[in-house]
Amino acid sequence: LAPPGPPPGAPRPAEPPPPGPRVCFAPAAAAGEEGPGRGRGKVTVRYDRRELRKRLHLEEWILRQLTALYDCPEEEIPELEIDVDELLDMESDGARSARVQEILVDCYKPTEAFVGDLLEKIRGMQKLNTPQKK
């Protein structure tokens, strides 16, 4: 005969853990206590979403315009860096225009319309500074 099992409702004896790596979870930190790893996944950066959306639309517009100006696919456009924040830091539209013309110096098509439209589009935009903690 087989040995009798534990009575119904009685706890069963624990089985030994399987061999191999184990995962242990640390107990949660007490309320209000800062522990290592507390707050993971809750990191936020505050930017003005409307300003970010305007920037994205501007960058897409610039790429379309440069593709037309250089008459080539986007991948073949020469390495250019049109830094909107740099342009916004400049004192006048004349300085901005000169800077963009300098960047586009190797473009064989007329760039005046592009530069004028670009200056019009960035008018009123804000610089994207790293946000400050509140």
N, C-alpha and C positions, 0 to 999 in steps of 0.2 A: 504494500500500500504506500501511496505517496504521503509525505508528511503533511499534516493539516496546515492550511494557509492562515494568515491572520484573520481574526474575526471581521465580519463586515463593518465598514466605517472606521476601522483602525488604520493609522498611517502605515504606508508600505515602507519598507527599509529603502534608503537611498541607494541608487545604483552608482557605481564608481564612474567619474567623468571619462569620456572617451579620450584616448591619447591625442596629443596635438596641441596647436595654439588655442588659447582661450581669450575671450574678450571680457574685460571687466569694466563695469561702469562705475565711476566715482559717484558718491552720493551728492545730491544737489546741494549747492551752497545755501546757507540760511538766508532768509529774506533780508534784503538790504546789504548783504555781504558780497563784496567783489571777490570773485575767485578767478583763477586762470581759466581762460576760455569762456568766461561769462559774457554773454552778449554776442557770441559768434553768430553770423548770419543776420545781424541787425545793424550793420554798418551802413550809414546813409551819408550821402553827400548832397548838399543842397545847392542846386543850380536853378536858375530860372528856366523852366521848361520851354516857355515861349521863346526865350532868347536862343536856347539850344536848337529849337526847331527852325528859327530864322537862319541860324548858322548853317544847318544842314541843307536847307533849300538854297542858300547862297553858294555853298560848295558844289552842289549839284549843277547849279546854273553856270558857275565858273568852268567846271569840267566840260559842259556842253559847248560853251563859248570857245574854250581853248581847242577843243576838237575841231570846231569849224575854222578857227584862225590858223591852226597848223595843218588843216586839211588832212588829218590822219586819225586812225583809231586812238582811243584813250590810252591804250598801252604804249603807243609810240610817241606820245607827247614828250618833249624834252623835260628833264627834271627841273621843275619850277617851284618856287615857294612863295606864294602870295599870302603873307601873314596879315590877316585882317586886324588883329590886335596892334600890330606894328603900324598899320595905316591909321588906325583910330588914335594912336598916340601922337601922330604928326599934327602940327599946328594948322596947316591949311590944305585946301584941295589941290593947290599948286604943287605942294611938296608930295602929296599922295600920288598925284598924277605922274610926277617925275619918277617916283619910286617904281610905280607899276610899269611905266615905259622902259625903265632901266631893266626890269626883270624880263620884259618881252623884247629885248633888243634884237634877238635873232629871228623874230617873226617877220616873214616877208610880206604879209598882208597888213593893211592899215589897221591900227589898234586903237585909234582915237575913240571910236564909238564904244568899243568894249570898256575902255578906261572910264569914259563918261558914265556909262550905265553902271559900272561897278561902284564908282563914287556915289552915285545916286542911291544905289541899294544899301551901301553901308552907312549912309547918313542916318543918324538917330540910333544906330546900333550901340550896344554897350560892350565893353571889354569883358571877356570871360575870365575873371580873376578866380583864383582858388578861393572857395567860400571860407568865411571865418566861422569859428565855433560860436554858437549863441549861448 
